[in-house]
Amino acid sequence: MDAEALVVRMQETLKKRGAQGIRGLARNFKICDRDGSNKLDIPELGKCCSMCKLGLSPEEVTQLHHFFDADGDGLVSFDEFIRTIRGRLSPVRRKLVIKVFNALDSAGDQNGYLTIDDIAPAYNCANHPDVKAGKRTEKEILTDFLDGFEGGESYGDRNGIVTLDEWIKYYEELSSSIDTDDYFGQMITSTWSALKTKGPDGKLINAIQFVPASQVDSLESILKKAIYQKKKSVSETRTLEEAFKQFDTDKSGEVSFKEFRQAMERFGLHVSGQTAGMGGVPLDVLQGLFDRYDTDASGVLSYPQFASGVFGVQQGATKDPGANPMLPSLARGDENRPATRLGNADRPSTASLAYGDAGHTRGRSMANPGKPTDPDAYKKHNNIFG
C-alpha cells in the first residue's frame, strides 16, 4: 500500500470517530512530542499512531513518516501532518465558515477576532443538559465552547480569543466527519440562526444562509446549455472567448457578481427581485452559483475560474490572477481584437433550453430581448424553488 492510500485509510478510520478522532490525533501528537518541537521522529510517530489505535504496522509508520518528511530532516511537522489528515474545507464550506466569523465579529467589537462577548449573543447555552440540571453555568458552557474553537491542547495559546485561523481549524475538524456540503451548510445555518441582518425590505433575516447544491446544479445546467446554444464556433477556445466577453462587460478581465447577474438576464434567465416582473431565479441561488466558481472568495471571477467553472477547462496559471493567457485583450484592455457580435434571430432561443418547449412561451434571450411572459417558468420547470 502506498503512502497516499495509508493517509486515506487513516482518514476513514478517524472519520468514524467524528471531530474527536482528529482532536485525539492532534492531542496524542503533542503528547509524543517530548521536546516540544512540534515535530516527531519515526518512533514518536509510531507511538502516536498506536495511541490512536490506527492499526499501522512498523513498516507502514515508516512509509507514512517518509511521506510527510518533505525536507528530509527525519521529522514530521505537526501542522502539515494534522492538516493533511484532517483535510481542508471545500471552497463552499470555507466561504460559509468565514461568513459566520465575519458576521460575529461585525456584530461584536469588529477587532478581527472573536471573544466570549462576540459569540455569546448568537450561541444559546440555556438548553444544555448541564445547565438545566444546575451542574454548570451558561458561561462555563460557553467558555468550553470557546476553548474548542481555540483547539485546546492541540493548538494552544488558550488566550480567550479566537482568530480566523483557529476558527477555520475548528471547522476543519468538524468538517472531516461530514460527507456532503449540503449537510454541513444546514448544520452551520442551524447553529448560527440567531445571527440576523436587514434584508432589502428592511426586515430582519438570517445572516447565514445556504443554498442546497441541487438548486445550484439546476441553474448551472441551464446556464451551460444557454451558452452552448449561442456559440458561433466549433472551437472550444472561441466559445470561451465569446462567453467571457458577454459576462465581462467592462473588459477588466474579471467578472463581478453584478456583471454575472446582468449576463444571466441577457441569457434569458430573469433574476427575482432585480428587474420588473415576478418570480425568476432566486438571488441567493445565483449567488450560490457565483460562489461555486469564485474559488478564492475574491468576489470576482478571473478567466481561469470562469473557464474551469462553466466549461470544466483548466487554464494555465499566470502571474496576473486576472489575466487570460489565451485572450490578452480581455486581461489588459487591448482593443485591437474585433468585438464579438452577439446573436441574431436565426439562432434558436435559449427559452426552449431553460424553460422547456411544452406549455411555456418564449423567454428573453440575446436574440429576443422582450420580457418573458411567464417569469415563474424557471421555478415551474425545475420544481425546486416552490
Backbone torsions as a table, in degrees:
resi	resn	phi	psi	omega
1	MET	NA	130.6	-179.8
2	ASP	-79.3	171.6	-173.8
3	ALA	-63.8	-38.6	-179.1
4	GLU	-64.8	-36.5	177.1
5	ALA	-66.9	-34.4	176.4
6	LEU	-64.6	-40.7	178.5
7	VAL	-61.8	-44.3	179.3
8	VAL	-62.1	-41.6	179.5
9	ARG	-63.0	-42.2	177.4
10	MET	-62.6	-43.0	-180.0
11	GLN	-60.8	-41.6	-179.9
12	GLU	-66.7	-38.9	179.2
13	THR	-65.5	-46.3	-177.5
14	LEU	-71.1	-31.2	-179.3
15	LYS	-61.0	-36.1	-179.8
16	LYS	-64.9	-19.3	-179.5
17	ARG	-95.3	1.8	-179.4
18	GLY	72.0	-159.4	-178.8
19	ALA	-61.3	-29.0	-179.9
20	GLN	-64.6	-25.0	178.2
21	GLY	-64.0	-46.6	179.0
22	ILE	-69.5	-40.6	179.4
23	ARG	-63.2	-38.9	177.9
24	GLY	-63.9	-39.6	177.6
25	LEU	-62.5	-44.5	179.5
26	ALA	-64.4	-41.7	-179.8
27	ARG	-64.5	-43.3	-179.7
28	ASN	-69.4	-31.3	174.9
29	PHE	-58.9	-46.1	-179.0
30	LYS	-64.3	-38.5	-180.0
31	ILE	-63.7	-40.9	-177.6
32	CYS	-78.5	-14.8	178.7
33	ASP	-81.7	81.4	-171.0
34	ARG	-66.6	-30.2	-178.0
35	ASP	-96.7	2.9	177.0
36	GLY	68.8	25.0	-176.9
37	SER	-87.5	-4.9	-174.1
38	ASN	65.4	24.7	178.2
39	LYS	-140.1	151.4	179.9
40	LEU	-124.8	142.2	170.6
41	ASP	-88.7	-175.4	-175.1
42	ILE	-62.4	-49.3	179.2
43	PRO	-59.9	-39.4	-179.9
44	GLU	-66.6	-40.6	178.5
45	LEU	-64.9	-39.6	178.2
46	GLY	-61.5	-41.4	178.7
47	LYS	-65.2	-41.1	179.4
48	CYS	-60.5	-47.0	-179.8
49	CYS	-65.1	-35.2	178.6
50	SER	-67.2	-41.6	179.0
51	MET	-63.2	-30.7	179.4
52	CYS	-86.4	-2.0	179.1
53	LYS	54.3	52.7	-179.1
54	LEU	-90.3	-8.6	175.0
55	GLY	69.0	34.1	179.7
56	LEU	-94.5	138.2	176.1
57	SER	-76.9	163.4	176.9
58	PRO	-55.7	-38.1	179.7
59	GLU	-66.2	-38.4	179.9
60	GLU	-70.2	-35.8	176.7
61	VAL	-63.1	-44.2	178.2
62	THR	-61.3	-43.7	178.8
63	GLN	-61.9	-42.5	179.0
64	LEU	-64.8	-41.4	179.9
65	HIS	-61.6	-45.9	179.0
66	HIS	-61.7	-34.5	-179.1
67	PHE	-65.0	-39.8	-177.6
68	PHE	-89.6	-15.1	-179.8
69	ASP	-82.5	73.2	-173.2
70	ALA	-64.8	-37.0	-176.1
71	ASP	-93.5	1.6	174.9
72	GLY	70.9	23.0	-179.4
73	ASP	-90.0	4.2	178.2
74	GLY	82.6	12.2	-177.5
75	LEU	-132.9	151.1	177.5
76	VAL	-112.7	125.3	-177.0
77	SER	-80.1	148.6	-178.0
78	PHE	-61.4	-52.5	-174.3
79	ASP	-59.5	-47.2	-177.1
80	GLU	-67.1	-41.0	-178.3
81	PHE	-65.4	-51.1	-176.3
82	ILE	-66.9	-44.1	-177.6
83	ARG	-68.4	-31.6	177.8
84	THR	-70.7	-45.5	179.6
85	ILE	-66.1	-41.7	-178.4
86	ARG	-69.8	-39.3	-176.8
87	GLY	88.3	150.8	179.7
88	ARG	-88.1	161.1	174.5
89	LEU	-69.5	141.6	172.9
90	SER	-65.8	159.3	179.9
91	PRO	-53.6	-39.9	-179.4
92	VAL	-64.8	-45.6	-178.5
93	ARG	-68.4	-42.2	-178.4
94	ARG	-61.1	-43.8	-178.5
95	LYS	-64.3	-38.7	179.8
96	LEU	-67.2	-43.0	179.8
97	VAL	-63.7	-43.1	178.7
98	ILE	-65.3	-36.4	178.9
99	LYS	-62.1	-41.1	177.6
100	VAL	-63.7	-46.0	179.7
101	PHE	-57.1	-47.9	-178.2
102	ASN	-66.3	-36.5	178.7
103	ALA	-65.7	-41.9	178.1
104	LEU	-65.7	-41.5	-180.0
105	ASP	-66.6	-40.3	179.5
106	SER	-65.8	-36.6	179.4
107	ALA	-75.0	-17.2	179.5
108	GLY	-98.8	-129.1	-175.6
109	ASP	-97.2	3.2	173.0
110	GLN	54.9	47.1	-179.7
111	ASN	-107.2	6.2	175.3
112	GLY	91.8	-1.1	173.9
113	TYR	-144.0	169.4	-176.1
114	LEU	-112.8	145.3	174.3
115	THR	-128.0	-179.8	176.3
116	ILE	-57.5	-39.7	-178.6
117	ASP	-63.9	-30.0	177.8
118	ASP	-75.7	-39.5	-172.6
119	ILE	-85.1	-34.4	-172.7
120	ALA	-52.2	-45.1	-177.9
121	PRO	-62.8	-23.9	-176.3
122	ALA	-103.4	-4.9	-177.0
123	TYR	-120.2	112.9	-175.3
124	ASN	-93.5	115.2	-179.6
125	CYS	-99.8	-3.1	-171.4
126	ALA	-60.0	-30.8	-177.2
127	ASN	-92.2	6.1	178.1
128	HIS	-64.6	135.8	-177.7
129	PRO	-53.0	-41.0	-178.9
130	ASP	-68.0	-32.9	178.0
131	VAL	-70.3	-44.2	179.7
132	LYS	-62.8	-34.8	-178.9
133	ALA	-82.2	-4.8	179.8
134	GLY	77.7	11.3	-178.7
135	LYS	-78.1	-33.2	-177.3
136	ARG	-141.0	158.5	178.4
137	THR	-89.0	164.7	177.7
138	GLU	-62.5	-36.9	-179.5
139	LYS	-66.3	-36.5	177.9
140	GLU	-64.7	-41.5	177.9
141	ILE	-63.7	-42.8	-180.0
142	LEU	-64.6	-37.7	178.5
143	THR	-64.9	-41.7	176.8
144	ASP	-61.9	-40.8	178.0
145	PHE	-60.7	-44.2	179.5
146	LEU	-64.3	-40.4	177.1
147	ASP	-60.7	-35.9	177.8
148	GLY	-62.2	-39.0	178.2
149	PHE	-69.5	-32.2	178.7
150	GLU	-75.5	-13.0	178.2
151	GLY	92.0	-3.5	177.9
152	GLY	54.8	-132.6	-178.7
153	GLU	-68.2	-21.0	-174.4
154	SER	-69.4	-37.6	-174.1
155	TYR	-121.0	-16.0	-178.0
156	GLY	39.9	10.5	-178.7
157	ASP	-79.5	-22.2	174.7
158	ARG	46.0	53.2	-175.0
159	ASN	-102.9	9.5	176.7
160	GLY	84.4	2.6	176.6
161	ILE	-125.4	156.5	179.2
162	VAL	-120.1	118.2	176.0
163	THR	-84.5	167.7	178.4
164	LEU	-61.0	-38.9	-179.7
165	ASP	-64.4	-41.9	177.9
166	GLU	-66.0	-37.9	178.0
167	TRP	-61.3	-45.9	-179.7
168	ILE	-66.0	-41.8	179.0
169	LYS	-60.3	-41.6	178.5
170	TYR	-59.6	-46.7	-177.4
171	TYR	-75.0	-22.2	171.4
172	GLU	-65.4	-39.9	176.0
173	GLU	-61.4	-46.9	-178.6
174	LEU	-66.7	-40.5	-177.0
175	SER	-65.5	-28.2	-174.9
176	SER	-62.3	-20.7	-178.9
177	SER	-105.6	9.3	-178.7
178	ILE	-115.2	122.1	-172.5
179	ASP	-72.6	-45.8	-169.9
180	THR	-113.0	150.6	175.9
181	ASP	-63.6	-34.7	-178.7
182	ASP	-63.0	-45.1	179.6
183	TYR	-65.7	-41.2	178.3
184	PHE	-61.3	-44.7	-179.9
185	GLY	-62.6	-41.1	178.6
186	GLN	-64.5	-38.7	179.0
187	MET	-64.1	-44.4	-178.6
188	ILE	-64.4	-47.7	-178.1
189	THR	-64.5	-34.0	177.9
190	SER	-70.5	-43.6	-177.7
191	THR	-62.9	-39.2	-174.0
192	TRP	-112.4	34.6	-178.8
193	SER	-67.9	-16.5	179.4
194	ALA	-75.5	-15.8	177.7
195	LEU	-74.2	124.6	-176.9
196	LYS	-123.4	157.5	173.9
197	THR	-146.8	165.3	179.5
198	LYS	-85.9	132.6	176.7
199	GLY	-83.1	179.2	-179.3
200	PRO	-56.4	-29.6	-178.8
201	ASP	-91.5	6.2	178.4
202	GLY	88.1	-7.8	179.5
203	LYS	-81.9	151.4	179.6
204	LEU	-75.4	133.0	176.5
205	ILE	-132.0	167.3	177.4
206	ASN	-62.9	129.6	-179.5
207	ALA	-72.0	-28.7	-178.7
208	ILE	-108.4	112.5	179.3
209	GLN	-126.5	151.1	-178.5
210	PHE	-136.9	134.5	179.6
211	VAL	-103.0	123.1	179.5
212	PRO	-56.7	147.3	-177.3
213	ALA	-59.7	-32.5	-177.3
214	SER	-61.0	-37.0	179.2
215	GLN	-70.2	-41.3	178.5
216	VAL	-67.2	-40.0	178.3
217	ASP	-58.8	-42.3	-178.3
218	SER	-63.4	-45.8	179.0
219	LEU	-65.3	-40.3	179.9
220	GLU	-61.6	-41.7	-180.0
221	SER	-61.4	-43.2	179.8
222	ILE	-65.2	-42.2	179.6
223	LEU	-61.7	-45.3	-179.3
224	LYS	-61.8	-42.0	178.8
225	LYS	-63.4	-39.8	-179.6
226	ALA	-65.1	-39.5	179.6
227	ILE	-66.5	-45.5	-179.8
228	TYR	-67.9	-29.5	178.1
229	GLN	-63.8	-31.7	-175.8
230	LYS	-94.1	-3.4	-173.8
231	LYS	-65.8	142.9	-178.1
232	LYS	-99.8	-18.5	-171.7
233	SER	-125.2	151.3	174.2
234	VAL	-77.0	-14.5	179.8
235	SER	-75.1	127.0	178.0
236	GLU	-64.2	-36.1	178.4
237	THR	-59.9	-48.0	-179.4
238	ARG	-66.4	-35.8	177.7
239	THR	-63.1	-41.4	176.5
240	LEU	-62.0	-44.3	-180.0
241	GLU	-58.8	-50.0	-177.0
242	GLU	-63.3	-43.0	-178.8
243	ALA	-66.3	-43.6	-178.0
244	PHE	-64.7	-38.1	178.4
245	LYS	-63.1	-35.2	179.9
246	GLN	-69.6	-27.5	176.5
247	PHE	-85.7	-44.1	-175.1
248	ASP	-85.6	73.0	-172.9
249	THR	-71.0	-25.5	179.2
250	ASP	-92.1	4.1	175.6
251	LYS	56.5	38.4	-179.5
252	SER	-89.6	-11.0	-175.0
253	GLY	89.6	0.2	178.5
254	GLU	-138.4	155.8	-179.7
255	VAL	-116.2	118.7	176.4
256	SER	-81.7	169.3	178.6
257	PHE	-64.5	-35.6	178.3
258	LYS	-61.8	-44.8	177.6
259	GLU	-64.1	-39.1	179.8
260	PHE	-61.3	-45.6	179.7
261	ARG	-64.6	-44.0	-179.6
262	GLN	-64.1	-36.1	178.2
263	ALA	-66.1	-38.3	178.3
264	MET	-61.1	-39.0	176.5
265	GLU	-62.0	-42.5	-179.0
266	ARG	-68.0	-25.7	177.1
267	PHE	-85.2	9.2	174.7
268	GLY	90.0	11.1	-179.1
269	LEU	-108.2	96.2	-179.9
270	HIS	-63.4	131.8	-179.7
271	VAL	-99.1	124.7	-174.7
272	SER	-57.4	128.5	173.4
273	GLY	79.7	-0.4	-177.0
274	GLN	-101.6	-26.0	177.6
275	THR	-135.3	173.7	-178.4
276	ALA	-59.9	143.5	178.7
277	GLY	115.0	162.7	-179.4
278	MET	-105.2	163.0	176.2
279	GLY	74.2	-155.1	-179.4
280	GLY	98.1	-171.8	180.0
281	VAL	-74.3	123.9	177.5
282	PRO	-59.5	139.7	-176.6
283	LEU	-61.3	-35.6	-178.6
284	ASP	-69.1	-28.4	176.0
285	VAL	-70.9	-41.4	176.6
286	LEU	-62.5	-41.2	177.0
287	GLN	-62.7	-37.0	178.4
288	GLY	-62.9	-38.6	178.0
289	LEU	-69.1	-42.6	177.8
290	PHE	-60.7	-44.4	179.8
291	ASP	-63.4	-32.9	178.5
292	ARG	-61.0	-38.6	-179.7
293	TYR	-83.0	-28.6	-178.5
294	ASP	-81.6	72.1	-170.5
295	THR	-67.9	-22.3	179.4
296	ASP	-100.5	7.7	177.9
297	ALA	55.2	36.9	-178.5
298	SER	-86.1	-14.1	-178.5
299	GLY	90.4	-2.6	176.6
300	VAL	-139.0	156.8	177.6
301	LEU	-104.8	122.8	173.5
302	SER	-79.6	170.1	178.8
303	TYR	-60.9	-46.3	178.4
304	PRO	-59.3	-38.6	178.2
305	GLN	-65.9	-40.4	178.8
306	PHE	-63.3	-47.7	-178.4
307	ALA	-63.4	-41.5	-178.9
308	SER	-71.9	-40.7	-176.8
309	GLY	-72.6	-52.2	-174.6
310	VAL	-78.9	-36.8	-173.9
311	PHE	-113.1	-8.5	-178.1
312	GLY	70.3	23.7	-178.9
313	VAL	-102.0	123.8	178.7
314	GLN	-88.0	121.0	179.4
315	GLN	-96.6	155.0	178.2
316	GLY	-67.0	146.6	-179.6
317	ALA	-70.5	147.9	177.5
318	THR	-130.2	161.6	178.7
319	LYS	-67.7	-36.0	177.5
320	ASP	-92.0	112.7	-176.0
321	PRO	-61.6	-20.6	179.4
322	GLY	-92.9	-3.9	-174.0
323	ALA	-75.1	147.3	175.8
324	ASN	-108.6	109.0	-175.3
325	PRO	-61.9	-23.3	-178.4
326	MET	-98.3	-17.9	-175.1
327	LEU	-130.3	84.1	-179.6
328	PRO	-58.1	-32.5	-177.3
329	SER	-64.3	-32.7	-178.5
330	LEU	-76.3	-31.6	-177.2
331	ALA	-85.4	-30.8	-171.8
332	ARG	-121.9	9.0	175.5
333	GLY	74.7	19.0	178.8
334	ASP	-70.0	120.9	-176.2
335	GLU	-96.8	12.4	-177.4
336	ASN	-73.0	-23.7	-179.1
337	ARG	-76.6	141.4	178.3
338	PRO	-65.2	141.0	179.5
339	ALA	-68.0	145.4	177.6
340	THR	-84.0	119.3	178.5
341	ARG	-76.4	144.4	-178.1
342	LEU	-88.7	169.5	-165.4
343	GLY	-58.6	170.2	175.7
344	ASN	-129.3	178.2	-172.6
345	ALA	-72.5	-4.5	179.5
346	ASP	-74.5	-21.9	-178.6
347	ARG	-88.4	148.7	-178.6
348	PRO	-62.5	152.1	178.3
349	SER	-73.2	146.9	174.9
350	THR	-73.7	-8.6	-178.0
351	ALA	-61.5	-35.9	-179.0
352	SER	-66.4	-27.5	178.7
353	LEU	-82.3	-42.0	-174.8
354	ALA	-77.4	-36.3	-172.4
355	TYR	-114.1	-14.1	-175.3
356	GLY	87.3	150.1	-175.2
357	ASP	-77.1	-35.5	-171.3
358	ALA	-80.5	124.9	170.1
359	GLY	81.5	3.1	-178.8
360	HIS	-128.2	142.6	176.0
361	THR	-84.4	169.9	-175.4
362	ARG	-66.3	130.8	179.5
363	GLY	-91.3	172.3	-179.0
364	ARG	-71.0	142.7	177.4
365	SER	-152.1	-179.7	177.9
366	MET	-61.7	-33.3	-178.2
367	ALA	-85.0	-21.1	-176.7
368	ASN	-134.1	84.0	-172.2
369	PRO	-73.7	3.2	-180.0
370	GLY	-65.7	158.0	-178.3
371	LYS	-71.4	135.3	178.6
372	PRO	-61.1	138.3	179.8
373	THR	-80.8	-18.5	179.1
374	ASP	-129.6	86.5	-176.3
375	PRO	-67.6	-13.1	178.5
376	ASP	-91.5	6.8	-175.6
377	ALA	-61.2	-36.2	179.9
378	TYR	-60.2	-44.3	179.8
379	LYS	-64.6	-44.6	-176.8
380	LYS	-64.0	-41.4	-176.4
381	HIS	-67.1	-38.9	-174.8
382	ASN	-95.6	-19.7	175.7
383	ASN	52.8	42.6	-177.7
384	ILE	-130.6	-8.2	-176.4
385	PHE	-115.0	17.9	-173.8
386	GLY	-23.9	NA	NA
